[in-house]
Amino acid sequence: MLTPAAFTSSPAALEVNLRDDTFDLTNLGAYQLAVLAAGGRCGLAVLETARQKIVALEDLPLAAPAALPALAAGHELLGRPGWGRVRVAVGGGAFTLLPAPLFRPGDEASYLRLHHALAPTERAVAYVLPPTSPANELVSLFAAEGALLDWLRATHGPEARLLHHTSPLLAGLLYQQGPTAPARQLSLHLAGPELTLLVLGKQQLEFCNVFTVSTPEDVVYYTILAMQELGLNPDQDAVTAWGELTGDSATFAQLSTYIRHLRFGNRPFGLHYSYRLNELAESRYFELFSLAFCG
């Protein structure tokens, strides 16, 4: 069986460390720190609040989100307090979405128990999806390691937030879509062994799920299955891809065989990016950059 890095032909297997010349480590209050721990990687982006500009980007290997505090202990940015805002997103399939009118604070574990049995070290976390779209009536519920939550609060204060990675993905897509976007589009995000599929219509979020994949055939199977279940036509409806998928990978080649209109997405609109990011594919780090849209 091929390893995830091999079947995606992903450039994300290489460490990335890019910083704009204007980034000032002595004034962290002027910046927002965004962290994404998913798919065996840790992505880190720094947004200058005044100019809404990404001025630093790092991509490092990380065995699991629970290992983030240990990584932070020896990291120049992760373990440093004083940021203007901190948002951390974690991957994994232990999540669900609940209509906001049905949500009662304090019952997070009960809701999540229908989809995931919490381990003794885990806690259930709730996050209200951004109120900018048809999805503002949804609450994201997910499992997270208690030690990670404790570290986040102790290091970055009570205003720091932990999210499931599907929340920034949805926030970025909603911002990208705008009021005149065509209805019912399928978005595909690949990060290591995690495939996230999302279908967004004009009036509502129709589908959002995370699948574990290990071969190109897995990616094709789940993508076509989701399209068939939702009445989308692989010969007519577009599929937009983000994440670690590359145009020269076996996964892309097989997807192209079955999906006529397969294309790569752009970076989130509404942000500016350091010139040092120019050589990176536009479709990479979409979830990480979209944490800027998560309150």
C-alpha positions as CSV (number, residue, x, y, z in Angstrom):
1,M,0.0,0.0,0.0
2,L,1.3,3.5,-0.9
3,T,2.0,5.9,1.9
4,P,-0.1,9.1,2.1
5,A,3.0,11.2,1.1
6,A,3.6,9.0,-1.9
7,F,0.1,8.9,-3.3
8,T,-0.5,12.6,-3.1
9,S,3.0,13.5,-4.5
10,S,2.7,16.3,-2.0
11,P,5.3,19.2,-1.7
12,A,4.0,19.5,1.9
13,A,6.4,16.7,2.9
14,L,9.1,19.3,2.8
15,E,9.4,21.8,5.6
16,V,8.5,25.4,4.8
17,N,9.8,28.4,6.7
18,L,9.1,31.8,5.1
19,R,9.1,35.2,6.7
20,D,8.4,38.7,5.3
21,D,11.0,41.3,5.9
22,T,8.5,43.4,7.7
23,F,7.6,40.8,10.4
24,D,8.5,42.3,13.8
25,L,8.9,39.7,16.6
26,T,9.1,42.5,19.2
27,N,5.5,43.6,18.5
28,L,3.4,40.4,18.6
29,G,0.3,42.3,19.5
30,A,0.1,43.6,16.0
31,Y,-0.3,40.0,14.6
32,Q,-2.7,37.1,14.6
33,L,-1.3,33.6,15.0
34,A,-3.1,30.8,13.0
35,V,-2.1,27.1,13.5
36,L,-3.4,24.0,11.7
37,A,-2.6,20.6,13.1
38,A,-3.9,18.0,10.6
39,G,-2.8,15.2,8.3
40,G,0.5,14.7,10.1
41,R,1.6,18.3,9.6
42,C,1.6,21.5,11.6
43,G,1.0,24.7,9.5
44,L,1.6,28.1,11.1
45,A,0.7,31.4,9.6
46,V,1.2,35.0,11.0
47,L,-1.3,37.7,9.8
48,E,-0.5,41.3,10.3
49,T,-3.8,42.7,11.4
50,A,-3.5,46.3,10.1
51,R,-2.7,45.3,6.5
52,Q,-4.5,41.9,6.6
53,K,-1.3,40.4,5.2
54,I,0.2,37.0,5.8
55,V,3.8,37.8,6.7
56,A,5.1,34.4,7.9
57,L,4.4,30.7,7.1
58,E,5.8,27.5,8.5
59,D,5.0,23.9,7.7
60,L,6.4,21.2,10.0
61,P,5.8,17.5,10.6
62,L,3.6,16.7,13.5
63,A,2.5,13.2,14.5
64,A,-0.8,14.3,16.0
65,P,-2.5,17.5,17.3
66,A,-1.8,16.2,20.8
67,A,1.9,16.7,20.2
68,L,1.4,20.5,19.6
69,P,2.4,21.5,23.2
70,A,5.6,19.6,22.9
71,L,6.4,21.2,19.6
72,A,5.6,24.6,21.0
73,A,8.1,24.1,23.9
74,G,11.0,24.5,21.5
75,H,9.4,26.7,18.8
76,E,10.1,30.4,18.5
77,L,6.5,31.4,17.7
78,L,4.2,28.7,19.0
79,G,5.2,29.0,22.6
80,R,5.5,32.7,22.7
81,P,2.6,34.6,24.4
82,G,1.4,38.2,23.5
83,W,-0.2,37.7,20.1
84,G,-3.2,39.9,19.1
85,R,-5.3,36.8,18.5
86,V,-4.6,33.0,18.4
87,R,-6.7,30.4,16.5
88,V,-5.7,26.8,16.4
89,A,-7.5,24.2,14.2
90,V,-7.2,20.4,14.5
91,G,-7.9,17.7,12.0
92,G,-9.6,14.3,12.4
93,G,-13.0,12.9,11.8
94,A,-14.3,13.1,15.3
95,F,-16.8,15.9,14.7
96,T,-20.4,16.7,13.9
97,L,-22.4,19.7,12.9
98,L,-25.6,20.6,14.8
99,P,-28.3,23.2,14.0
100,A,-27.8,26.1,16.3
101,P,-31.4,26.2,17.7
102,L,-30.8,22.7,19.0
103,F,-27.6,23.4,20.8
104,R,-27.4,23.9,24.5
105,P,-24.1,24.9,26.1
106,G,-22.9,22.2,28.5
107,D,-24.3,19.3,26.4
108,E,-21.4,19.1,24.0
109,A,-20.3,15.6,25.1
110,S,-23.9,14.3,24.8
111,Y,-24.2,15.6,21.2
112,L,-20.8,14.2,20.1
113,R,-21.4,10.9,21.8
114,L,-23.8,10.0,19.0
115,H,-20.8,10.1,16.5
116,H,-17.7,9.6,18.6
117,A,-16.9,7.9,22.0
118,L,-14.7,10.3,23.9
119,A,-11.5,8.9,25.2
120,P,-10.6,9.6,28.9
121,T,-8.1,12.3,27.8
122,E,-10.5,14.0,25.4
123,R,-13.1,16.8,25.8
124,A,-15.9,17.9,23.6
125,V,-15.6,21.4,22.2
126,A,-18.2,23.6,20.5
127,Y,-17.6,26.4,17.9
128,V,-20.4,28.5,16.3
129,L,-19.7,28.8,12.6
130,P,-19.0,32.2,11.2
131,P,-22.2,34.4,11.0
132,T,-21.6,35.4,7.3
133,S,-23.6,32.8,5.5
134,P,-26.2,30.1,5.3
135,A,-24.0,28.2,7.7
136,N,-24.5,30.7,10.6
137,E,-27.2,28.4,12.0
138,L,-24.7,25.6,12.7
139,V,-22.5,24.7,15.6
140,S,-19.4,22.6,15.1
141,L,-18.8,19.9,17.8
142,F,-15.5,18.0,17.9
143,A,-13.2,16.0,20.2
144,A,-9.9,17.5,21.4
145,E,-7.2,16.4,23.8
146,G,-7.7,18.0,27.2
147,A,-4.0,18.6,27.5
148,L,-4.1,20.6,24.2
149,L,-6.9,22.8,25.5
150,D,-5.1,23.4,28.8
151,W,-1.9,24.3,27.0
152,L,-3.7,26.7,24.7
153,R,-5.4,28.5,27.6
154,A,-2.2,28.6,29.7
155,T,0.0,29.9,26.9
156,H,-2.2,32.2,24.9
157,G,-5.0,33.1,27.3
158,P,-8.8,32.5,27.5
159,E,-9.4,34.4,24.2
160,A,-7.5,31.8,22.2
161,R,-9.8,29.5,20.4
162,L,-9.6,25.8,19.3
163,L,-11.6,24.8,16.2
164,H,-12.1,21.8,14.0
165,H,-10.4,22.2,10.7
166,T,-13.7,22.1,8.8
167,S,-14.6,25.4,10.3
168,P,-11.9,27.5,8.6
169,L,-12.5,25.5,5.4
170,L,-16.1,26.4,5.4
171,A,-15.4,30.0,6.4
172,G,-13.0,30.5,3.6
173,L,-15.3,28.9,1.0
174,L,-18.2,31.1,2.1
175,Y,-16.1,34.2,1.8
176,Q,-14.8,33.0,-1.6
177,Q,-18.3,32.1,-2.8
178,G,-19.9,35.5,-2.4
179,P,-23.6,36.2,-3.0
180,T,-23.6,35.4,-6.8
181,A,-21.8,32.1,-6.8
182,P,-23.4,29.1,-8.6
183,A,-25.3,26.7,-6.5
184,R,-24.1,23.3,-5.3
185,Q,-20.4,23.1,-5.7
186,L,-18.2,20.3,-4.4
187,S,-14.9,21.2,-2.7
188,L,-12.2,18.7,-2.0
189,H,-9.4,19.2,0.5
190,L,-6.6,16.7,0.9
191,A,-4.2,16.7,3.9
192,G,-2.1,13.6,4.3
193,P,-4.5,10.7,5.0
194,E,-7.5,13.1,5.5
195,L,-9.9,13.8,2.7
196,T,-12.5,16.5,3.4
197,L,-15.5,16.8,1.1
198,L,-17.9,19.7,1.3
199,V,-20.9,20.7,-0.8
200,L,-22.2,24.2,-0.4
201,G,-25.4,25.4,-1.9
202,K,-26.8,29.0,-2.1
203,Q,-29.0,28.5,1.0
204,Q,-27.3,25.9,3.1
205,L,-24.4,23.6,3.7
206,E,-25.5,20.3,2.1
207,F,-22.6,18.0,3.0
208,C,-19.4,18.0,5.0
209,N,-17.4,14.9,6.0
210,V,-13.8,13.7,6.6
211,F,-12.6,10.4,5.2
212,T,-9.4,8.5,5.9
213,V,-7.6,7.6,2.7
214,S,-4.4,5.8,1.8
215,T,-4.5,5.4,-2.0
216,P,-5.6,7.4,-5.1
217,E,-8.5,4.9,-5.4
218,D,-9.8,5.9,-2.0
219,V,-9.9,9.5,-2.9
220,V,-11.7,8.8,-6.2
221,Y,-14.2,6.4,-4.5
222,Y,-15.3,8.8,-1.7
223,T,-15.4,11.8,-4.1
224,I,-17.6,10.0,-6.7
225,L,-19.8,8.5,-3.9
226,A,-20.5,11.9,-2.4
227,M,-21.3,13.4,-5.8
228,Q,-23.7,10.5,-6.6
229,E,-25.4,10.7,-3.2
230,L,-26.0,14.5,-3.7
231,G,-27.1,14.3,-7.3
232,L,-24.0,15.9,-8.8
233,N,-22.8,14.8,-12.2
234,P,-19.0,14.1,-12.6
235,D,-19.4,15.0,-16.3
236,Q,-21.0,18.4,-15.7
237,D,-20.4,19.7,-12.2
238,A,-17.1,21.2,-11.2
239,V,-15.0,20.0,-8.4
240,T,-12.5,22.4,-6.8
241,A,-9.4,21.0,-5.0
242,W,-7.3,22.5,-2.2
243,G,-4.6,21.2,0.0
244,E,-1.8,18.8,-0.8
245,L,-3.1,17.5,-4.1
246,T,-0.7,18.3,-7.0
247,G,-1.3,18.2,-10.7
248,D,1.5,15.6,-11.3
249,S,0.2,13.2,-8.7
250,A,-1.4,9.8,-9.3
251,T,-4.4,11.0,-7.3
252,F,-5.0,13.9,-9.6
253,A,-4.6,11.8,-12.7
254,Q,-7.2,9.3,-11.5
255,L,-9.7,12.0,-10.4
256,S,-9.3,13.6,-13.8
257,T,-10.3,10.4,-15.4
258,Y,-13.7,10.5,-13.7
259,I,-14.3,14.2,-13.2
260,R,-14.4,16.3,-16.3
261,H,-14.2,19.7,-14.6
262,L,-11.5,19.3,-11.9
263,R,-9.7,22.5,-11.0
264,F,-7.5,23.9,-8.3
265,G,-8.7,26.6,-5.9
266,N,-7.2,30.0,-5.1
267,R,-5.9,31.4,-1.8
268,P,-8.6,33.0,0.3
269,F,-9.9,36.3,-1.0
270,G,-9.7,39.4,1.2
271,L,-6.2,38.8,2.5
272,H,-2.8,39.9,1.2
273,Y,0.3,37.7,1.0
274,S,4.0,38.3,1.3
275,Y,6.0,38.0,-1.9
276,R,7.9,35.1,-0.2
277,L,4.8,32.9,-0.8
278,N,4.7,33.5,-4.5
279,E,6.4,30.2,-5.4
280,L,3.8,28.1,-3.4
281,A,0.8,26.7,-5.2
282,E,-2.3,28.9,-4.7
283,S,-4.4,25.9,-3.6
284,R,-2.1,25.1,-0.6
285,Y,-2.8,26.3,3.0
286,F,-6.4,27.3,2.3
287,E,-7.7,26.1,5.7
288,L,-4.7,27.7,7.5
289,F,-5.1,31.1,5.9
290,S,-8.9,31.0,6.3
291,L,-8.5,30.9,10.1
292,A,-8.4,34.7,9.7
293,F,-12.2,34.6,9.1
294,C,-12.9,32.6,12.2
295,G,-13.9,34.8,15.2
